[in-house]
Amino acid sequence: MPVITFAPDSGVWLLSTPHTSYALRIDATGAPCHLGWGPALTPRQAAELVIDQGSPVSSFEGLPPVGEELPVDSGPRYGPPSLQVRFADGTRAFSWKPIGHRVHEPAPGAAELVLEFRDRVHPLRVDLHYRVHGDTDVIERWSVLRNDGEEPVALQRADSAAWTLPAREDYRLSHVTGQWSAETRLRREPLPYGETVLTSRRGVTSHHANPWVMLDAGDATEEHGRVWSAALAWSGSWRVTVQRTPDGRAGLTGGAGHEGPALPLGPGAEYTTPVFAGLSSDGGFGAASRAWHAYTLAHVLPHAEETRPVLYNSWEATGFDVDEAGQTALAARAAALGVELFVMDDGWFGARRSERAGLGDWAPAPGRFPGGLKPLVEEVHRLGMRFGLWVEPEAVSPDSDLYRARPDWVLHVPDRERTELRSQLVLNLARRDVADWAYGWLTRLVGEHGIDFLKWDMNRAFSDAGWPERAQGADAVWTTYVHHLYGIIDRLRADHPGLRIEACGGGGGRVDLGILARADQAWPSDNTDAADRVDIQHGYGQLYPARTMAAWVTDVPNEFTGRSVPLRFRFHVAMAGVLGIGGDLSRWSEDELAEGAALVAEYKRVRHLVQHGELHRLRAPDGEGPAAVQYTAADRGEALLLVWRRTSRPGGPAPVLHPAGLDPAARYRDTRTGAVHSAAVLRGYGIRPELPRGDWASTAVHLVRLP
């Protein structure tokens, strides 16, 4: 069980997780101050962390810039603030006044501490929340701000939490960067002195960065060393600021929003920040990833216990050229391959013949579906598959009946040009009438047609983010939009408990713990080139589990890279996540269809390991030699190794892999070759996987423990 204790003699609050401790106290000024975060401590040991910070060492240094639980913009504080407010009288300072605390059990196996404060001058209340669970070392933190006065308050920055690391001689920062079609590229580099800002100003999570960081002392490896990490559960604009001070300290603060907009908080209004969860773990980057995966499966995903079906998506086969006959023919071929979920992509509605028109007119195109969608849905169900549909509820084409009727419904700034990206504009979901309209047509569509699955897309970032109908709308829109987005999905899922959803943002533009609390899987990238996907999936899996990672097999030459790789290699890469097929099956040869069906069947035999097992990264995709991952059952009874080699070099050393996480006293049989291996030999001496000759070679090794 998680434990939250308070020591009256030292004033120390101690949060205990299965393997770690987090200690804090309220200092003599009333401010909440950090004490320690790392290996497990007793309350008596935690009391030794209390030291007198004293006065600033000079008139230029101010208070220590790292060490407060939520640094405020007040007094001699010169580091990055977590909380910046502007009161109606123009003042900006916030001064902590403790007014109480609460400890309660929000759910079985969880404990929550709430520290209650208000400003010493203005009636602004700030509650700091800490939640711990009995099955994870992840600590959830967030803040609740309430304006108890009669004058408005502007929140210029309202981060969820600040995290402080223990003093180390060096620090290293791990995070991901990228762009459309090249998302989640892992960066691991020394943490610079000063402030490092990771952010999205796009209104969505973004392809260019992702709201998580990992920090270590520069000595962690995949299997060894302590790692501190944090992840924000938010699907809009966000900002994480990491700081390294000259005196050898490091910390970070993060939350929703970006510089510029100031969230208005009217009289009596309350704002709850998104969760900014943190983890201190031992066992290197691999252990940190596995802890985040387990946390996501246990406490974030809505149906983590389910096994995701093999999917077929029609986009690369048909583009916008969608009709009932063509989709029916593709469905028959997909079913013969062993597909379990058939998804019809863009082009099924209104005047949608290209990206230039029709978005927003969500009725089946009568010329293409004369009987509506029901005949196709019924045929897909008859073939033994579930039926899914692509939607993009947050955008509209200027050339659409919806926009001609309601041009005021889009994000816009009066008297300025409305910027089109991908020939579309963003609907202002922050408006209640727009959000209710989106929910209404979605719930009717799902209910009337028996839709089992939605691929929820969002193909452009915000621009011209105005809301003229509301005072301070340009400030409020960024946060209210995301809250309404979440509300639409939550209402939709409540109406249709069997509905499952994939989060997509024009590729990997919307992947985060906030959307994963409402979606069953996510689309990491529009780039399905198998070679590129090895790198993209490597970065994705640093924080997010394979159970959420949609991965397709598509045709060659790949439309992004022009690269051609064998079907087997494409399948083995996609088998590292939730397998999908996106090729034009009408053009697959009989040999390709037979090989594809065999590989789909192979995936079904091992997908419980991929989707519910523990990930070990045996070899990173560093460009030299093969890359390899391993998925292991919780009881260590089975393991799957997936190995991908890009190029073959005569005379080079054969790769040796050292499987991890096996039962050290057990023996395992390779289900393909029948060879039997002792776990001790596999771990200590390794295994040389048999790879086909030539470039783009791959294999899957399924090991089963002998009785």
Order of alpha helices (4+ residues) and beta strands (2+ residues): beta-beta-beta-beta-alpha-beta-beta-beta-beta-beta-beta-beta-beta-beta-beta-beta-beta-beta-beta-beta-beta-beta-alpha-beta-alpha-alpha-beta-alpha-beta-beta-alpha-beta-alpha-beta-alpha-beta-alpha-beta-alpha-beta-alpha-beta-alpha-beta-beta-beta-beta-beta-alpha-beta
